[in-house]
Amino acid sequence: MQRQAILGLGLTGYSLLRHLERRSATNLVVVDTREQPPMLEAAASAYPHIEFVCGRASRHMSWQDIGRVYVSPGVAIDNSCVLAPAKRLGIPIDSDIGLFLREARAPVFAVTGTNGKSTVCSLAGHLLRGLGLNVAVGGNLGFPALDMLDASAAVHVLELSSFQLERLAGESVHLGAILNIAPDHGDRYQCFQDYIDAKQRIYKGAEAGLENRQDPKTIASGVPTRLSFGMDAPPGAGDAGLVDGKWLMVGSNRIASLDELSLGGGHECANALAALMIASEAGADVRAVGEMLASFQGLAHRMQVVSLHRGVRWIDDSKATNVAAAQSAVASLSAALGGGRIFLILGGDAKGADLTPLRDAIGEQVGGVCLLGKDAPRFHEALEGSAELFAVKSIDEAVYLCARRAKSGDQVLLSPAAASFDMFENFEARGRAFSAAVEALAR
């Protein structure tokens, strides 16, 4: 009997293992090129009968008896180290998202984009739950898709990364949304167009597509029903927008005032408009969601105010793992400041990105920039002359330095414009380290 292989033992790989075991799959093998993948101890303890092939042993594994391989999104699709033998043998390559879409019984509303995905999915879920619908929200935002399969769910809201989308082989969603596309993951894609093409796969076979009117790279070509959102007036009944710079509208329906939202600046307003369109397409009466929109408090590590110490506001935007996200964060704060300064903490693994656009975000209001992590020298080269730059070795050192220079009315922003894996397990761990360092100031 042919075996099924799971490649990659992080959160996604472990969710695949649990799912296939629940469905009484037999002859499973888990493969990972790392000697100690993150979930190995937990998986080996829970499933002692499963074979785990890790580290160097994975290079010598025989694929002759493998009938299907499920590949985690963290494994590059052109990975020659492990996947090449499987491809040569013509073994079907599958994914957790493909499996999820084949098994889901409720409509799937899928969201991708360079920035804002998690906020939009969480906000859409918040709105739909407030109207009494049983909504399952998950995917790339930290809750594996297969763990949210629920026969009683009326709607699935699924966040998808480009890595997950490039795995799909004909599976489709009810609605696909692209929020925005900016350069990211230059270490994974040969060119920007490859990244765009991966994002555009969300529209393939979809019944409806939600596009951003201000970003032509998100256009939902070939989709039967095209919907849109944007920071201008909605052009039709199936669109959301902003009127008079203040009113969030869906078609001709006034939903809420921008002043009522607890979210941040313009990019967060765009996120709210996208979430409104998803809720509307899922059957919600959007005229009834104004209060629920105002009650949404945002997500941890996304422009989250973690402290107001001696008049200085400390903001955790650790989720800003690319240049465009950091640019939006700085622009949002700059627009809201009343004479105070911004002290910025940047750095980490920039994933091969062009860092020079950050210069445009650093104006007179930026009082200093702390640079840390693997690509700190690249950040220094890109930003030299734009502001006072400080090389630091840790989050603690950055916080201490900013605390010494910031005065009442200033803001300190952790918005790294880079991934965290050079120093931390993930962006959440980076954000927690920032918060802990800020809390230590008050002791």
C-alpha positions in Angstrom: 0.0 0.0 0.0 1.3 3.4 -1.0 2.1 5.9 1.8 1.2 9.5 2.2 4.0 11.9 3.1 3.7 15.2 5.0 6.6 17.6 4.2 7.3 20.1 6.9 6.5 19.8 10.6 5.5 23.3 11.8 2.0 24.2 12.8 0.6 23.4 9.3 2.4 20.0 9.1 1.1 19.1 12.5 -2.4 20.1 11.6 -2.2 17.9 8.5 -1.0 15.0 10.7 -3.9 15.4 13.1 -6.4 15.8 10.3 -5.3 12.7 8.4 -5.2 10.7 11.6 -8.7 11.7 12.4 -9.8 10.4 9.0 -8.1 7.1 9.8 -5.3 7.5 7.2 -2.8 4.8 7.3 0.9 4.5 6.3 1.8 8.2 7.0 5.4 9.5 7.1 6.4 13.0 8.2 9.5 14.5 6.5 11.5 17.6 7.5 14.9 18.7 6.5 15.5 20.2 10.0 16.9 18.0 12.7 14.5 19.4 15.3 11.4 20.8 13.6 9.2 22.9 15.9 6.4 20.4 16.4 8.5 17.2 16.5 8.4 16.5 20.2 4.6 17.1 20.4 3.9 15.0 17.3 6.1 12.1 18.2 4.6 12.0 21.7 1.0 12.1 20.3 1.6 9.7 17.4 4.4 7.2 18.4 3.3 4.8 15.6 4.2 7.5 12.9 7.6 7.5 11.1 9.4 10.8 11.3 12.3 11.4 8.9 14.2 14.5 9.9 17.5 16.2 9.2 20.1 14.5 7.1 18.0 11.3 6.9 15.4 13.3 4.8 18.0 13.6 1.9 18.2 9.9 1.6 14.6 9.0 1.9 13.1 6.7 -0.7 10.0 8.1 -2.4 9.2 5.0 -4.4 6.2 3.9 -2.2 4.8 7.5 -1.7 1.4 8.0 -3.4 0.9 11.7 -2.4 2.9 14.4 -0.6 1.3 17.2 1.4 3.8 20.2 1.4 3.7 22.9 4.1 3.8 26.5 2.8 7.2 27.2 4.4 8.8 24.7 1.9 9.6 26.5 -1.4 7.6 24.9 -4.2 10.9 24.5 -6.3 12.8 23.1 -3.3 15.3 20.8 -4.9 16.5 19.1 -1.7 13.5 17.1 -1.0 10.8 17.8 -3.6 12.8 17.0 -6.7 12.7 13.2 -6.2 9.0 13.4 -5.7 8.5 15.5 -8.9 10.7 13.1 -10.9 8.5 10.2 -9.9 5.3 12.2 -10.7 4.0 12.0 -7.2 0.9 14.3 -6.7 1.9 17.3 -4.6 -0.9 18.5 -2.4 -1.4 21.0 0.5 -3.5 21.6 3.6 -5.4 24.4 1.8 -6.3 22.1 -1.2 -7.5 19.5 1.2 -9.5 22.0 3.2 -11.2 23.4 0.1 -12.2 19.9 -1.1 -13.7 19.1 2.3 -15.3 22.4 3.3 -19.1 22.3 3.1 -19.8 26.0 3.8 -18.9 28.9 1.4 -15.2 29.9 1.7 -14.3 33.6 1.6 -10.6 33.9 1.1 -8.4 36.9 1.6 -4.8 37.6 0.5 -2.6 40.7 0.1 0.8 41.9 1.2 -0.6 43.6 4.2 -3.8 43.7 6.2 -5.0 40.1 5.7 -5.3 39.1 9.3 -7.1 42.3 10.3 -9.6 42.0 7.5 -10.3 38.3 8.2 -10.7 38.9 11.9 -12.9 41.9 11.4 -15.1 40.1 8.9 -15.5 37.3 11.4 -16.3 39.8 14.1 -19.0 41.4 12.0 -20.6 38.1 10.9 -20.6 36.6 14.5 -22.3 39.8 15.7 -25.1 39.0 13.3 -25.5 35.5 14.8 -23.7 33.5 12.1 -21.4 30.6 13.0 -18.2 31.7 11.4 -14.9 29.8 11.3 -11.8 32.1 10.8 -8.3 30.8 10.2 -5.6 30.0 7.8 -2.4 32.0 7.6 -3.2 34.1 10.6 -2.1 31.4 13.0 -5.0 29.0 13.2 -4.4 26.2 10.7 -7.1 25.8 8.1 -7.8 22.1 8.7 -8.4 22.8 12.4 -11.3 25.2 11.5 -13.2 22.6 9.5 -16.6 22.6 11.2 -19.7 21.0 9.8 -21.9 23.5 11.6 -20.1 26.6 10.2 -22.2 28.8 8.0 -19.2 30.6 6.6 -15.4 30.1 6.4 -13.2 33.1 6.3 -9.7 32.0 5.3 -6.5 34.0 5.2 -4.1 32.8 2.5 -0.5 33.7 1.8 1.1 33.6 -1.6 2.9 30.4 -0.5 -0.4 28.7 0.2 -2.0 30.0 -3.1 0.8 28.7 -5.3 0.0 25.1 -4.1 -3.6 25.1 -5.3 -4.4 22.7 -8.2 -7.9 23.5 -9.3 -9.6 24.1 -6.0 -11.5 27.4 -5.7 -13.3 29.6 -3.2 -16.7 31.4 -3.3 -15.1 34.8 -2.9 -11.4 35.7 -3.3 -10.1 39.1 -2.2 -6.8 40.8 -2.8 -6.3 43.7 -0.5 -3.0 45.1 -2.0 0.2 43.9 -3.5 3.6 45.4 -2.7 7.1 43.9 -3.1 7.7 41.1 -0.6 9.4 37.7 -0.3 12.2 38.6 -2.7 14.0 35.7 -1.3 11.4 33.3 -2.5 10.3 34.6 -5.9 12.6 35.3 -8.8 10.8 38.5 -9.7 7.9 40.7 -8.5 5.6 39.4 -11.2 5.9 35.9 -9.9 4.7 37.1 -6.5 1.8 39.0 -8.2 0.9 35.8 -10.2 0.8 33.8 -7.0 -1.6 36.2 -5.3 -3.8 36.4 -8.4 -4.4 32.6 -8.1 -7.0 33.4 -5.4 -9.4 34.5 -8.2 -9.1 31.3 -10.2 -12.5 29.6 -10.3 -14.0 32.0 -7.7 -17.6 33.0 -8.1 -16.8 36.6 -6.9 -13.6 38.7 -6.7 -13.0 41.6 -4.3 -10.4 44.1 -5.6 -8.8 47.3 -4.4 -9.7 50.2 -6.7 -6.4 52.0 -5.8 -4.2 49.0 -6.7 -4.5 47.8 -10.3 -2.4 44.7 -9.4 -5.5 43.4 -7.5 -7.9 43.5 -10.5 -10.1 40.4 -10.5 -10.1 39.7 -14.3 -12.3 36.8 -15.5 -14.3 36.5 -12.3 -18.1 36.4 -12.8 -18.9 38.9 -10.1 -16.4 41.8 -9.5 -16.7 43.8 -6.2 -14.4 46.5 -5.0 -13.4 48.7 -2.1 -11.3 51.9 -2.1 -10.7 55.2 -0.4 -13.0 57.0 -2.8 -16.8 57.0 -3.2 -18.2 53.6 -4.1 -19.0 53.5 -7.8 -21.8 51.0 -7.5 -24.1 49.0 -5.2 -21.5 46.2 -5.0 -18.7 48.4 -3.8 -17.5 50.0 -0.6 -15.7 53.4 -0.2 -15.2 56.6 1.7 -17.3 59.6 1.1 -16.4 63.2 2.2 -13.2 61.7 3.7 -15.4 60.6 6.6 -18.2 58.2 5.9 -17.7 54.4 5.3 -20.3 53.4 2.6 -21.4 50.2 1.0 -23.2 51.3 -2.2 -25.5 54.1 -1.0 -25.7 52.8 2.5 -23.9 54.9 5.2 -22.3 52.4 7.7 -20.2 54.4 10.1 -18.1 57.5 10.6 -14.3 57.1 10.4 -14.2 59.0 13.7 -16.1 56.1 15.4 -13.5 53.4 14.5 -11.0 52.2 17.0 -8.6 51.3 14.1 -5.8 53.5 13.0 -5.2 55.5 9.8 -6.0 55.2 6.1 -4.8 51.6 5.6 -7.0 50.5 8.5 -10.0 52.3 7.0 -9.3 50.3 3.7 -9.2 47.1 5.8 -12.6 48.0 7.3 -14.1 48.6 3.9 -12.8 45.3 2.6 -14.3 43.5 5.7 -17.6 45.2 5.1 -17.7 43.9 1.6 -16.9 40.3 2.7 -19.7 40.5 5.3 -22.1 41.9 2.7 -21.3 39.1 0.2 -21.7 36.5 3.0 -25.3 37.7 3.4 -25.1 40.3 6.2 -27.2 43.4 6.2 -24.3 45.8 6.4 -26.6 48.6 7.6 -26.7 46.7 10.9 -23.0 46.4 11.6 -22.0 50.0 12.4 -21.7 49.4 16.1 -19.9 46.2 15.7 -17.4 47.9 13.4 -16.7 50.5 16.1 -16.3 47.8 18.8 -13.5 46.0 17.0 -10.2 46.6 18.9 -7.8 45.3 16.3 -5.2 42.6 16.7 -2.1 42.1 18.8 1.1 43.3 17.2 -0.7 45.4 14.6 -0.3 49.1 15.5 -1.1 48.1 19.1 -0.5 50.7 21.8 1.2 48.7 24.6 2.0 51.6 26.9 1.8 55.3 27.6 4.8 55.9 29.8 5.7 59.5 30.9 3.7 60.9 28.0 5.4 58.7 25.4 3.2 56.3 23.4 4.8 52.9 22.6 3.3 51.1 19.6 3.9 47.4 18.7 3.6 46.9 15.0 5.7 43.7 14.9 3.5 42.3 12.2 5.0 44.8 9.8 7.3 42.3 8.1 7.8 44.2 4.9 8.7 47.7 3.7 5.1 48.6 2.6 3.7 47.8 6.0 6.3 49.9 7.8 5.7 52.8 5.4 2.0 52.7 6.1 2.6 52.6 9.8 4.9 55.6 9.8 2.6 57.5 7.5 -0.4 56.8 9.7 1.4 58.1 12.8 2.9 61.1 11.0 -0.6 62.2 9.9 -2.0 62.0 13.4 0.9 63.6 15.3 0.4 67.1 16.7 4.0 68.2 16.9 5.6 65.2 18.5 8.3 63.0 17.1 8.5 59.4 16.0 11.3 57.1 17.1 11.4 54.0 14.9 12.7 50.5 15.5 13.6 48.7 12.2 15.4 45.5 11.3 15.5 41.8 11.0 15.5 39.5 7.9 14.5 41.8 5.1 13.9 38.8 2.7 16.0 40.4 0.0 13.7 43.4 -0.3 14.7 46.8 -1.7 14.8 49.0 1.4 15.3 52.4 -0.2 11.5 53.2 -0.4 11.7 53.5 3.4 13.5 56.8 2.9 10.2 58.3 1.6 8.5 57.5 5.0 11.1 59.2 7.1 10.4 62.8 7.3 11.2 65.6 9.8 8.9 64.0 12.4 11.2 61.0 12.7 13.5 61.8 15.6 15.7 58.7 15.3 15.8 55.1 14.0 17.2 52.1 15.8 18.5 49.3 13.6 18.9 45.7 14.7 19.1 42.2 13.4 20.6 40.4 10.4 20.0 43.1 7.8 20.8 46.1 10.0 23.7 47.1 7.7 21.4 47.1 4.7 18.9 49.3 6.5 21.8 51.6 7.5 23.0 51.8 3.9 19.4 52.5 2.6 18.6 55.2 5.2 21.9 56.9 5.7 21.4 60.7 5.8 17.6 60.5 6.2 17.6 60.5 10.0 19.8 59.8 13.0 20.6 56.1 12.9 21.5 53.9 15.9 22.9 50.4 15.7 21.5 48.2 18.5 22.0 44.5 19.3 18.6 43.8 20.9 15.0 45.0 21.4 15.9 45.8 25.0 18.7 48.1 23.9 16.5 49.8 21.3 13.8 50.4 23.9 16.3 51.8 26.4 17.8 54.1 23.8 14.4 55.4 22.6 13.3 56.0 26.2 16.3 58.2 26.8 15.6 60.4 23.8 11.8 60.5 23.6 9.8 63.2 25.4 6.2 63.6 26.3 4.1 63.7 23.1 6.5 61.5 21.2 5.8 58.0 19.9 8.0 55.0 19.7 7.1 52.6 16.9 8.3 49.0 16.5 7.5 48.5 12.8 10.5 46.4 11.6 9.9 46.2 7.8 11.5 42.7 8.1 10.8 39.2 9.2 11.7 38.1 12.7 13.3 34.7 12.2 16.9 35.9 12.5 16.3 36.7 16.2 12.9 35.4 17.2 10.6 32.4 16.7 8.0 34.6 15.0 6.7 38.2 14.9 4.5 37.5 18.0 7.6 36.7 20.0 9.3 39.9 18.8 6.3 41.9 19.8 6.2 40.3 23.2 9.9 41.1 23.7 9.2 44.7 22.8 6.2 44.9 25.3 8.3 43.3 28.0 11.1 45.8 27.5 8.7 48.7 27.6 7.0 47.4 30.8 10.5 47.2 32.4 10.8 51.0 32.0 8.2 51.5 34.7 9.8 49.3 37.3 
